[in-house]
Amino acid sequence: MSLLEAPLNEWFRVECLDGPDEECRRLLDLGITPGEALAIVQSVPLGDPLVVLVRGARLALRRREAAWIRVQ
């Protein structure tokens, strides 16, 4: 499933990134790499952005970016 479909405050492992190469490189640079654990810790009422906890850091991701992150 994509991170966009994941429930709030549950931990998942990144399976792969499935999006445009340049955009996915940015996510890799932010530490969202295959095998890494992450969780959505905050979602605003309109859905954009999502706040994700990964490697001890909180990152704000757009919904379209979260859709590219496949988790298990």
N, CA, C and O atoms as a Tinker XYZ file with bonds, in Angstrom:
   288  protein
     1  N      0.848000   -1.184000    0.000000    73     2
     2  CA     0.000000    0.000000    0.000000    64     1     3
     3  C      0.884000    1.234000    0.000000    63     2     4     5
     4  O      2.065000    1.157000    0.340000    81     3
     5  N      0.331000    2.344000   -0.371000    73     3     6
     6  CA     1.099000    3.588000   -0.348000    64     5     7
     7  C      0.996000    4.201000    1.050000    63     6     8     9
     8  O      0.073000    3.902000    1.808000    81     7
     9  N      1.943000    5.048000    1.368000    73     7    10
    10  CA     1.927000    5.717000    2.674000    64     9    11
    11  C      0.656000    6.541000    2.836000    63    10    12    13
    12  O      0.174000    6.737000    3.951000    81    11
    13  N      0.131000    7.010000    1.748000    73    11    14
    14  CA    -1.099000    7.805000    1.765000    64    13    15
    15  C     -2.272000    7.019000    2.352000    63    14    16    17
    16  O     -3.175000    7.610000    2.945000    81    15
    17  N     -2.267000    5.706000    2.194000    73    15    18
    18  CA    -3.338000    4.847000    2.694000    64    17    19
    19  C     -3.082000    4.362000    4.125000    63    18    20    21
    20  O     -3.966000    3.763000    4.738000    81    19
    21  N     -1.903000    4.611000    4.651000    73    19    22
    22  CA    -1.523000    4.102000    5.971000    64    21    23
    23  C     -2.241000    4.870000    7.084000    63    22    24    25
    24  O     -2.443000    6.079000    6.980000    81    23
    25  N     -2.625000    4.154000    8.154000    73    23    26
    26  CA    -3.268000    4.822000    9.282000    64    25    27
    27  C     -2.274000    5.667000   10.091000    63    26    28    29
    28  O     -1.066000    5.432000   10.065000    81    27
    29  N     -2.804000    6.624000   10.787000    73    27    30
    30  CA    -2.032000    7.540000   11.619000    64    29    31
    31  C     -1.407000    6.801000   12.805000    63    30    32    33
    32  O     -2.023000    5.897000   13.370000    81    31
    33  N     -0.201000    7.180000   13.176000    73    31    34
    34  CA     0.515000    6.686000   14.363000    64    33    35
    35  C      0.805000    5.185000   14.361000    63    34    36    37
    36  O      0.901000    4.576000   15.426000    81    35
    37  N      0.945000    4.589000   13.194000    73    35    38
    38  CA     1.367000    3.190000   13.093000    64    37    39
    39  C      2.659000    3.145000   12.295000    63    38    40    41
    40  O      2.824000    3.869000   11.313000    81    39
    41  N      3.571000    2.286000   12.728000    73    39    42
    42  CA     4.876000    2.171000   12.070000    64    41    43
    43  C      4.825000    1.213000   10.894000    63    42    44    45
    44  O      4.190000    0.160000   10.951000    81    43
    45  N      5.507000    1.602000    9.831000    73    43    46
    46  CA     5.609000    0.805000    8.616000    64    45    47
    47  C      7.045000    0.832000    8.132000    63    46    48    49
    48  O      7.826000    1.699000    8.524000    81    47
    49  N      7.390000   -0.120000    7.278000    73    47    50
    50  CA     8.702000   -0.162000    6.628000    64    49    51
    51  C      8.526000    0.263000    5.172000    63    50    52    53
    52  O      7.578000   -0.141000    4.499000    81    51
    53  N      9.452000    1.077000    4.710000    73    51    54
    54  CA     9.438000    1.501000    3.309000    64    53    55
    55  C      9.815000    0.306000    2.444000    63    54    56    57
    56  O     10.863000   -0.310000    2.633000    81    55
    57  N      8.954000   -0.004000    1.506000    73    55    58
    58  CA     9.203000   -1.109000    0.573000    64    57    59
    59  C      9.973000   -0.591000   -0.643000    63    58    60    61
    60  O     10.997000   -1.154000   -1.029000    81    59
    61  N      9.465000    0.488000   -1.236000    73    59    62
    62  CA    10.133000    1.092000   -2.394000    64    61    63
    63  C      9.522000    2.469000   -2.637000    63    62    64    65
    64  O      8.515000    2.834000   -2.032000    81    63
    65  N     10.147000    3.217000   -3.529000    73    63    66
    66  CA     9.619000    4.505000   -3.967000    64    65    67
    67  C      9.181000    4.339000   -5.413000    63    66    68    69
    68  O      9.935000    3.827000   -6.241000    81    67
    69  N      7.974000    4.769000   -5.713000    73    67    70
    70  CA     7.396000    4.557000   -7.031000    64    69    71
    71  C      6.861000    5.876000   -7.573000    63    70    72    73
    72  O      5.659000    6.137000   -7.536000    81    71
    73  N      7.771000    6.699000   -8.074000    73    71    74
    74  CA     7.381000    7.997000   -8.596000    64    73    75
    75  C      8.438000    8.526000   -9.541000    63    74    76    77
    76  O      9.341000    7.789000   -9.937000    81    75
    77  N      8.338000    9.804000   -9.912000    73    75    78
    78  CA     9.333000   10.406000  -10.807000    64    77    79
    79  C     10.736000   10.336000  -10.188000    63    78    80    81
    80  O     10.902000   10.558000   -8.989000    81    79
    81  N     11.730000   10.029000  -11.008000    73    79    82
    82  CA    13.097000    9.830000  -10.526000    64    81    83
    83  C     13.628000   11.001000   -9.699000    63    82    84    85
    84  O     14.154000   10.803000   -8.604000    81    83
    85  N     13.491000   12.200000  -10.216000    73    83    86
    86  CA    14.041000   13.373000   -9.514000    64    85    87
    87  C     13.366000   13.575000   -8.154000    63    86    88    89
    88  O     14.033000   13.889000   -7.168000    81    87
    89  N     12.069000   13.399000   -8.106000    73    87    90
    90  CA    11.328000   13.558000   -6.855000    64    89    91
    91  C     11.704000   12.458000   -5.860000    63    90    92    93
    92  O     11.844000   12.722000   -4.666000    81    91
    93  N     11.866000   11.235000   -6.349000    73    91    94
    94  CA    12.230000   10.119000   -5.467000    64    93    95
    95  C     13.642000   10.281000   -4.935000    63    94    96    97
    96  O     13.923000    9.873000   -3.808000    81    95
    97  N     14.540000   10.868000   -5.721000    73    95    98
    98  CA    15.893000   11.133000   -5.233000    64    97    99
    99  C     15.853000   12.082000   -4.044000    63    98   100   101
   100  O     16.619000   11.929000   -3.094000    81    99
   101  N     14.960000   13.062000   -4.100000    73    99   102
   102  CA    14.807000   13.998000   -2.985000    64   101   103
   103  C     14.343000   13.263000   -1.729000    63   102   104   105
   104  O     14.849000   13.523000   -0.637000    81   103
   105  N     13.382000   12.344000   -1.879000    73   103   106
   106  CA    12.902000   11.569000   -0.735000    64   105   107
   107  C     14.014000   10.690000   -0.170000    63   106   108   109
   108  O     14.135000   10.548000    1.047000    81   107
   109  N     14.823000   10.102000   -1.043000    73   107   110
   110  CA    15.965000    9.300000   -0.584000    64   109   111
   111  C     16.944000   10.169000    0.200000    63   110   112   113
   112  O     17.466000    9.740000    1.229000    81   111
   113  N     17.197000   11.389000   -0.278000    73   111   114
   114  CA    18.091000   12.313000    0.418000    64   113   115
   115  C     17.559000   12.699000    1.791000    63   114   116   117
   116  O     18.334000   13.007000    2.696000    81   115
   117  N     16.236000   12.684000    1.947000    73   115   118
   118  CA    15.624000   13.013000    3.234000    64   117   119
   119  C     15.641000   11.828000    4.199000    63   118   120   121
   120  O     15.239000   11.966000    5.355000    81   119
   121  N     16.102000   10.669000    3.736000    73   119   122
   122  CA    16.202000    9.503000    4.614000    64   121   123
   123  C     15.087000    8.497000    4.455000    63   122   124   125
   124  O     15.011000    7.530000    5.212000    81   123
   125  N     14.217000    8.711000    3.479000    73   123   126
   126  CA    13.132000    7.764000    3.224000    64   125   127
   127  C     13.661000    6.734000    2.236000    63   126   128   129
   128  O     13.503000    6.869000    1.023000    81   127
   129  N     14.294000    5.699000    2.789000    73   127   130
   130  CA    14.963000    4.678000    1.980000    64   129   131
   131  C     14.315000    3.317000    2.211000    63   130   132   133
   132  O     13.718000    3.097000    3.265000    81   131
   133  N     14.416000    2.402000    1.253000    73   131   134
   134  CA    13.852000    1.066000    1.447000    64   133   135
   135  C     14.374000    0.420000    2.733000    63   134   136   137
   136  O     15.571000    0.445000    3.019000    81   135
   137  N     13.445000   -0.159000    3.498000    73   135   138
   138  CA    13.780000   -0.810000    4.757000    64   137   139
   139  C     13.671000    0.098000    5.967000    63   138   140   141
   140  O     13.671000   -0.386000    7.099000    81   139
   141  N     13.579000    1.391000    5.756000    73   139   142
   142  CA    13.499000    2.345000    6.869000    64   141   143
   143  C     12.093000    2.368000    7.467000    63   142   144   145
   144  O     11.101000    2.276000    6.744000    81   143
   145  N     12.015000    2.492000    8.800000    73   143   146
   146  CA    10.726000    2.579000    9.492000    64   145   147
   147  C     10.248000    4.030000    9.495000    63   146   148   149
   148  O     11.042000    4.956000    9.663000    81   147
   149  N      8.957000    4.212000    9.309000    73   147   150
   150  CA     8.371000    5.553000    9.390000    64   149   151
   151  C      6.916000    5.464000    9.816000    63   150   152   153
   152  O      6.285000    4.410000    9.726000    81   151
   153  N      6.398000    6.592000   10.279000    73   151   154
   154  CA     5.003000    6.672000   10.712000    64   153   155
   155  C      4.458000    8.055000   10.391000    63   154   156   157
   156  O      5.183000    9.049000   10.447000    81   155
   157  N      3.182000    8.108000   10.056000    73   155   158
   158  CA     2.502000    9.397000    9.901000    64   157   159
   159  C      2.094000    9.823000   11.306000    63   158   160   161
   160  O      1.347000    9.111000   11.977000    81   159
   161  N      2.579000   10.976000   11.755000    73   159   162
   162  CA     2.272000   11.426000   13.113000    64   161   163
   163  C      1.273000   12.578000   13.154000    63   162   164   165
   164  O      0.732000   12.901000   14.212000    81   163
   165  N      1.035000   13.189000   12.009000    73   163   166
   166  CA     0.069000   14.291000   11.978000    64   165   167
   167  C     -0.481000   14.454000   10.572000    63   166   168   169
   168  O      0.252000   14.361000    9.587000    81   167
   169  N     -1.764000   14.696000   10.494000    73   167   170
   170  CA    -2.417000   14.966000    9.221000    64   169   171
   171  C     -3.377000   16.130000    9.443000    63   170   172   173
   172  O     -4.218000   16.082000   10.341000    81   171
   173  N     -3.255000   17.154000    8.641000    73   171   174
   174  CA    -4.132000   18.310000    8.796000    64   173   175
   175  C     -5.496000   18.004000    8.186000    63   174   176   177
   176  O     -5.602000   17.105000    7.353000    81   175
   177  N     -6.538000   18.728000    8.580000    73   175   178
   178  CA    -7.898000   18.425000    8.113000    64   177   179
   179  C     -8.060000   18.321000    6.592000    63   178   180   181
   180  O     -8.808000   17.468000    6.114000    81   179
   181  N     -7.381000   19.162000    5.835000    73   179   182
   182  CA    -7.515000   19.110000    4.381000    64   181   183
   183  C     -6.554000   18.097000    3.762000    63   182   184   185
   184  O     -6.577000   17.882000    2.550000    81   183
   185  N     -5.702000   17.467000    4.595000    73   183   186
   186  CA    -4.859000   16.382000    4.120000    64   185   187
   187  C     -3.478000   16.756000    3.623000    63   186   188   189
   188  O     -2.660000   15.863000    3.401000    81   187
   189  N     -3.180000   18.012000    3.440000    73   187   190
   190  CA    -1.871000   18.401000    2.917000    64   189   191
   191  C     -1.259000   19.460000    3.818000    63   190   192   193
   192  O     -1.891000   20.502000    3.991000    81   191
   193  N     -0.120000   19.289000    4.389000    73   191   194
   194  CA     0.809000   18.175000    4.264000    64   193   195
   195  C      0.578000   17.109000    5.329000    63   194   196   197
   196  O     -0.190000   17.299000    6.272000    81   195
   197  N      1.265000   15.983000    5.151000    73   195   198
   198  CA     1.321000   14.935000    6.170000    64   197   199
   199  C      2.657000   15.103000    6.889000    63   198   200   201
   200  O      3.673000   15.385000    6.253000    81   199
   201  N      2.663000   14.933000    8.205000    73   199   202
   202  CA     3.916000   14.985000    8.954000    64   201   203
   203  C      4.322000   13.551000    9.255000    63   202   204   205
   204  O      3.566000   12.789000    9.858000    81   203
   205  N      5.531000   13.196000    8.826000    73   203   206
   206  CA     6.043000   11.834000    8.934000    64   205   207
   207  C      7.253000   11.827000    9.858000    63   206   208   209
   208  O      8.105000   12.713000    9.788000    81   207
   209  N      7.320000   10.823000   10.721000    73   207   210
   210  CA     8.479000   10.640000   11.583000    64   209   211
   211  C      9.356000    9.557000   10.967000    63   210   212   213
   212  O      8.925000    8.416000   10.797000    81   211
   213  N     10.592000    9.927000   10.633000    73   211   214
   214  CA    11.541000    8.979000   10.040000    64   213   215
   215  C     12.937000    9.335000   10.543000    63   214   216   217
   216  O     13.343000   10.496000   10.493000    81   215
   217  N     13.667000    8.332000   11.028000    73   215   218
   218  CA    15.028000    8.519000   11.545000    64   217   219
   219  C     15.093000    9.602000   12.614000    63   218   220   221
   220  O     16.085000   10.325000   12.700000    81   219
   221  N     14.055000    9.722000   13.422000    73   219   222
   222  CA    14.029000   10.697000   14.510000    64   221   223
   223  C     13.699000   12.116000   14.085000    63   222   224   225
   224  O     13.697000   13.024000   14.916000    81   223
   225  N     13.421000   12.320000   12.811000    73   223   226
   226  CA    13.095000   13.658000   12.298000    64   225   227
   227  C     11.651000   13.696000   11.823000    63   226   228   229
   228  O     11.115000   12.697000   11.344000    81   227
   229  N     11.036000   14.844000   11.959000    73   227   230
   230  CA     9.686000   15.065000   11.440000    64   229   231
   231  C      9.799000   15.766000   10.093000    63   230   232   233
   232  O     10.428000   16.816000    9.972000    81   231
   233  N      9.178000   15.166000    9.087000    73   231   234
   234  CA     9.201000   15.720000    7.738000    64   233   235
   235  C      7.781000   15.996000    7.277000    63   234   236   237
   236  O      6.874000   15.206000    7.538000    81   235
   237  N      7.588000   17.104000    6.599000    73   235   238
   238  CA     6.285000   17.418000    6.013000    64   237   239
   239  C      6.318000   16.981000    4.548000    63   238   240   241
   240  O      7.179000   17.407000    3.779000    81   239
   241  N      5.367000   16.127000    4.181000    73   239   242
   242  CA     5.281000   15.622000    2.809000    64   241   243
   243  C      3.943000   15.996000    2.196000    63   242   244   245
   244  O      2.911000   15.992000    2.869000    81   243
   245  N      3.975000   16.313000    0.931000    73   243   246
   246  CA     2.724000   16.527000    0.193000    64   245   247
   247  C      2.047000   15.175000   -0.011000    63   246   248   249
   248  O      2.705000   14.134000   -0.004000    81   247
   249  N      0.755000   15.199000   -0.188000    73   247   250
   250  CA     0.007000   13.955000   -0.407000    64   249   251
   251  C      0.513000   13.222000   -1.652000    63   250   252   253
   252  O      0.582000   11.993000   -1.653000    81   251
   253  N      0.866000   13.950000   -2.702000    73   251   254
   254  CA     1.351000   13.286000   -3.918000    64   253   255
   255  C      2.678000   12.592000   -3.653000    63   254   256   257
   256  O      2.938000   11.537000   -4.231000    81   255
   257  N      3.534000   13.159000   -2.788000    73   255   258
   258  CA     4.801000   12.515000   -2.434000    64   257   259
   259  C      4.551000   11.261000   -1.597000    63   258   260   261
   260  O      5.202000   10.236000   -1.797000    81   259
   261  N      3.612000   11.348000   -0.668000    73   259   262
   262  CA     3.282000   10.192000    0.172000    64   261   263
   263  C      2.736000    9.043000   -0.674000    63   262   264   265
   264  O      2.936000    7.877000   -0.336000    81   263
   265  N      2.058000    9.359000   -1.759000    73   263   266
   266  CA     1.507000    8.316000   -2.638000    64   265   267
   267  C      2.612000    7.533000   -3.342000    63   266   268   269
   268  O      2.388000    6.393000   -3.750000    81   267
   269  N      3.800000    8.122000   -3.491000    73   267   270
   270  CA     4.916000    7.442000   -4.152000    64   269   271
   271  C      5.650000    6.489000   -3.218000    63   270   272   273
   272  O      6.433000    5.661000   -3.682000    81   271
   273  N      5.415000    6.589000   -1.908000    73   271   274
   274  CA     6.123000    5.773000   -0.930000    64   273   275
   275  C      5.298000    4.514000   -0.668000    63   274   276   277
   276  O      4.206000    4.585000   -0.105000    81   275
   277  N      5.827000    3.364000   -1.082000    73   275   278
   278  CA     5.156000    2.084000   -0.867000    64   277   279
   279  C      5.651000    1.501000    0.455000    63   278   280   281
   280  O      6.857000    1.397000    0.677000    81   279
   281  N      4.720000    1.122000    1.333000    73   279   282
   282  CA     5.076000    0.599000    2.651000    64   281   283
   283  C      4.474000   -0.777000    2.863000    63   282   284   285
   284  O      3.548000   -1.186000    2.162000    81   283
   285  N      5.023000   -1.490000    3.854000    73   283   286
   286  CA     4.503000   -2.804000    4.227000    64   285   287
   287  C      4.375000   -2.875000    5.737000    63   286   288
   288  O      3.954000   -3.900000    6.273000    81   287
